[in-house]
Amino acid sequence: MQDFDIPAQEKFSKALEILNTAVRQRAFPGAVLAVGHEGKLAVLPAGRLDYSEDSPPATAETVYDLASLTKPVATTTAAMILADRGMLRLDRLVADYLPDFLQPFVTSVDPLYDARNEVTVRHLLAHTSGLPAYEKFFLRAREKSHVLEEALALPLEDAPGRKTLYSDPGFILLGEIVERVSEKKLDEWCQKEIFEPLRMQDTCFNPAQDRWQRIAPTELDESFRNRLIRGEVQDENAWVMGGVAGHAGLFGTAGDMASFCRMMLQEGKTNGSQLVQPATIREFTQAVHVAEGALQEASGRGLGWDKPSEPSSSGRYFSRRSYGHLGFTGTSLWIDPQKALFVILLTNRVHPNRSNEAIRQVRPAVHDAVVEALGFK
């Protein structure tokens, strides 16, 4: 990719100052910002890997726990490719792929049991399945099969298609569907079919220990694993599943995420091949409509993707065609096809603990500063 017309440090000085101020105020130890626009790329690091005085600085090579960026970059992209190949049908029932989703239930425990036979793959992708937002499977489960057994048995909180409720269990099930359809482990399939074609050399599940020195540490876990988490997934449910799950577990760099975002902006083209069909990308990244009472209203989500809302982590200027996603550890990516723009922000804001939420103010401010620097408003 080409360089910007003036040095990136100068062009995006306001965004970089926001990040440096956030580091000084301990919103996070460090960050890497990547901005791509019309074939140009800037990668701007700030701060360090942790708060110790001898901590190495964050660099373009720093690897971050991407947390829920796993959902769009791995699981959703896998679903797009499998749908293109005719191996996955979005409007087929979840129970067609996961028969245990309809295992015998006591109706008094699950009054919406009959609605389970209406939940589709599309519902899982759109977070409209009626499944709950989160469940602490790790308190009971000790391996992947235990998590799946519990996820398959979770009662619905609402009928499918009625409302949007962001659901980690839904994407855990979606990851299992990808594995059964592809007949490969999720990490192996994504490595061969997504990361290698995109030349995302540092993106993987369960990074090898020789990479750990480049990985920003996340949480000092004092209640479950009782150690500093570094090089292993911060999300407890994904950790119990062996570090590979549909909702979390991916690690990567800002440069690798830029390769992914470029492919999305180029309507699925990458390195001379068509990874995803343009029509599939458009279908997955447009707003999903849900039934709210008697009305059909656009939700704040696409299929596996978030859409700008009021207020949005993408700030004030990203267009309605934009799509993106956040990660719990302090990561995000936003893509605006109307502006030919993507912005990636990787941090480890959960270090040393997850209670710090100052990034909520930092994210939109950084995105606004980037867009203003490019002359958009």
PyMOL commands that set and color helices and strands:
alter all, ss='L'
color gray80, all
select helices_A, chain A and resi 8-11+13-24+70-84+94-97+99-102+113-118+121-126+137-139+144-153+168-182+186-195+209-214+236-240+254-265+278-285+359-373
alter helices_A, ss='H'
color red, helices_A
select strands_A, chain A and resi 30-37+40-47+64-67+204-205+220-221+227-228+250-252+269-270+273-274+289-292+295-298+323-327+331-336+341-347
alter strands_A, ss='S'
color yellow, strands_A
deselect
rebuild
show_as cartoon
